[in-house]
Amino acid sequence: MAKQLARELINAGVHFGHGVSRWNPKMAPYIFAKRGTIHIIDVKKTLKGVLIAKKLLAEIVASGGDVVFVGTKRQAQKAVEAAAKRCGMHHVSERWLGGMLTNFRTVRSRLQRLEQLEAMEQDGSLEAESKKQASRLKREMRKIRTNLDGVRKMSRLPGAIVVVDAKKEYLALREAAKLGIPTAGVLDTDSDPDTVDVAIPANDDSIRAVEIILNELADAVAVGKTMVSVRQQESVDARPRKARPSRRPVMARADGAASATAVAADEQSDEPEFAPEPEESVTPQESDQPASGV
């Protein structure tokens, strides 16, 4: 699998870096050689970065976190949107607004404003406004949708951020570092690897190379979602089932009542059914008197 991925990346030109004059000395461990005026990226380091990033994203998603794919440069916009839709995560492909993470509450308020404008458009109240007011509201809705449509379902801070071209997306990386959010980035030879937690050295100007790397990371996110569903199913199966009420105590009480009734009946049966009548006592006066007619 790694050999096939390496072959695909090489065919996509992932190993071509920037010119020697534009390199960042901190990228020296990731550079394999120099061909003329161009640095050649070590593909083994690229594969290692991809594998580490996949493991990180799978663990974060399995623990319940979300991932945001960020790539606002022209070569990465379509790949970022496709990868986010593939794994059902969030993306920023047009513009990273300052404070999107550190001022997340304001971003959420703008998204609520977008929902309000869309509701006005659907029920026809937007067209009922004056022509100038309707044009202004439509322009506001279009602007918010362009900048924040990829994160409109993000109701909390993400668990990880994936960026393409760390040099261009420095605002996103600074906000993530300030909040302690793990980051993974596709870096070219002119970037600073210290700005990300997991560095993936690659040619970030190659559309095909960026697409292959982001697809691999999207697959890792999908694996993390599968792990979440498996854990939920296991927790449901391990949950103690509600015990059915036992009928034994009721039967025992019934047997006890029956035995008590039988004992009472036996006690009553020991007594005589008819008591003997007492004999008539003859007083001495009556016996001394002579019988009449004698």
Secondary structure, 3 states (H helix, E strand, C coil): CHHHHHHHHHHCCCCEEEEHHHCCHHHHHHEEEEECCEEEECHHHHHHHHHHHHHHHHHHHHCCCCEEEECCCCCCHHHHHHHHHHHCCEEECCCCCCCCCCCHHHHHHHHHHHHHHHHHHHHCHHHHCCHHHHHHHHHHHHHHHHHHHHHCCCCCCCCEEEEECCCCCHHHHHHHHHHCCCEEEEECCCCCHHHCCEEEECCCCCHHHHHHHHHHHHHHHHHHHHHHHHHHHHHHHHCCCCCCCCCHHHHHHHHHHHHHHHHHHHHHHHCCCCCCCCCCCCCHHHHHCCCCCC
